[in-house]
Amino acid sequence: MSGTEVEQAELAHSLLEKHWGLSASMRRLPGENHNYLAEMASGDSVVLKILTETHADPELEEAIISGLADAGLPVPRILPTTSGQNNIPAGELQGVARVQEYLPGTPWKSLESTPSRLRAIGAFMARMHAGLEGRDFAAAARTHDWDLARAHMHRDKAEFLNDPDQRRAIEYCFHLFSALALPHLADCPSGLLHGDINDENLLLDGDQIVGLLDFGDCLNGAFVQDLGLALAYALEQEDVTLETAASLVEGYDECRPLELKEQELLLPLALARLATYVTINAQRMAADPTSGMRNLHLDTAWEAINMCLAVAPAQARGILCNGCRVHASPPADPGNVASARNRHLAPSLSLSYEEPLHIISGRAQYLHAADGRPYVDLVNNVCHVGHCHPRVVDAIATQAAKLNTNTRYLHEHVSEYATRLCETMPSGLDTCFFVNSGSEANELALRLARSATGSMDVLVLDGAYHGHTANCIAMSPYKFNGPGGSGPADWVHVLPMPDAYRGPYRGEDAGDAYAIEVADQIGKACASERAIAGFFAEPILSCGGQVPLPGGYLSKAFEHVRNAGGLCIADEVQVGFGRLGDAFWGFELHDVVPDIVVLGKPIGNGHPMGAVITTRAVADAFDNGMEFFSTFGGNPVSCACGLAVLDVIRDEALQERARTLGGRFLDGLGELKERHRIVGDVRGQGLFLGIELVKDPETLEPAAHEATRLVNHMQQQGVLLSTDGPLHNVIKIKPPMVIEEGDIDMTLRLLDDALGQL
């Protein structure tokens, strides 16, 4: 022992002799706690425990030990002092001291983890949970650094690991936990947990558990947390594979059947525990290289992590839970799904990523693949309030079970929804049309503009995309100037993309300069006797590369268009409904009021909906005797869905969330730009952001190949991004609005590593 350890042992001896009247030789026991084996001349032994943790609660531990003893489980009796106290101040050793009965037995860590032994440990844990069932320990409603339900709080400590491969592995462990376990823990059977079923706290005689030690981490939680924690320690044992560890799960299931949702949590919980002590140790070692956690076997921890990550989560779950009485149905084979798609779907329908994903479910900001891997979805702005938001799902199901018809009948949902939408708009935009998509909405907006003005031609921005109908394709340079396109129709006039980063006009006056281009184009059209019906513009260009419009541009452009007799149409399909944070609608950021507003994508959170909001005058001009009718547009189910989306945006303060989290994301991306020369520009607003990659910051040569590589690399790490822009070198970010800070920070750390490799 070192000098300090000798001194502490002497203090422990004095404490034991003074308060318990026992004289013994003191030997420090392994572990982080200051526990001493006191061996007396008589041959008897006791354990002196020094409770030093800030979350230590001696009275709670006493109550739990008593409860387990009553249930017939092997726990150490507490031996009072000569004055009858169970716990006393530890003096110079600090903390609280108590003496417990010494339980003979061999620690789990010193034994071979055979299937029969692991099965016995699992069964013992189930009996332990049953023994405490129904007992109310109010003080156990607490948390601490080792609370497995809070494992995600340690994910930022991955930065203390120097090896990028290790950082990525730890990021993925916490990602699995956050996506697969955290959302479901509260729904699992719960009660009092031991909180630290490790390989030192279980004593065995053969396959029989003869001692359960150390109740300092006990707390309330889901029972499966204890099982996941024990599984982590099992996987660290020599020669233990997933197949071997399945015996632990089977033993538990024999005494308390595991629900399917608990089975799905086992691997993420085990990996979260392994990742937690790897990262906490890394943090401590970074602060003081001599202060690593006692007896922490980093090599075995990494072996367990790498073994688990080498297998897809669904496959690992199948192995671990093979002996459970309830089994999950296997997903469809991805190869068969791909073959059927190729046989029956048109080849012009594309798939994302070099390795296409077989997605089978979604929740909040996550998409889940058939192999069990979760993905943080940073591109699906359609599911605005989160994939499968329960309030939206319930609204759709409830109304679908009651009535679904068309707008030729009176129904309160359609009028209420129209009212609610118009209340979000500036005064005068008070008349609604309902359709089924953003494409249909833009198609209708074109018809409205032509009817109201008597003109046929439109102005569009270069790089814009407004939909997939024939007229919308004709208004989308992103399509007609791309592969398979045939150039603009004679009624479409393309304006320069107002790109203050790459375009011809930059700096503070860029907006004015680009607005002059609008006036020039109108003049050319008039000179050719082509009158302008409308100007279609997104407040931030989406397919154009997440390009914000420069200051002053939209207001001056609107002025030129109106002077020419045209209408101004704001395409809010991508950026509306609070996504930009500082405003509910993108056009509000430019201090303009359009004549027509086009809505789609997030309007129904994935339910097919679209809408056009305009003035009564424009709507009246369209009322020329030909009925407008959309079979499904504005049906009661769609309107119930739309109302629920508006309610969630309001009740969950998602616009403010977009503002604050968008700022966090943008600041982090800005820091990446400072560190990585390949990042040419970072831009956007709220949760609608773009990263433009360039090979040379002076020439702005686009790094399209690198952008594609980056997107596919991030997909392999569990983060979904995509490329866009005319040069295919812009990474676009437009996640569901329920994204968490942890997702953003993880993405930034992974991007930092990936950009360094590029």
Summary of the structure (lengths in Angstrom):
residues: 758
radius of gyration: 32.1
end to end distance: 49.7
largest distance: 112.8
contacts: 2669
relative contact order: 0.09
helix: 45%
strand: 16%
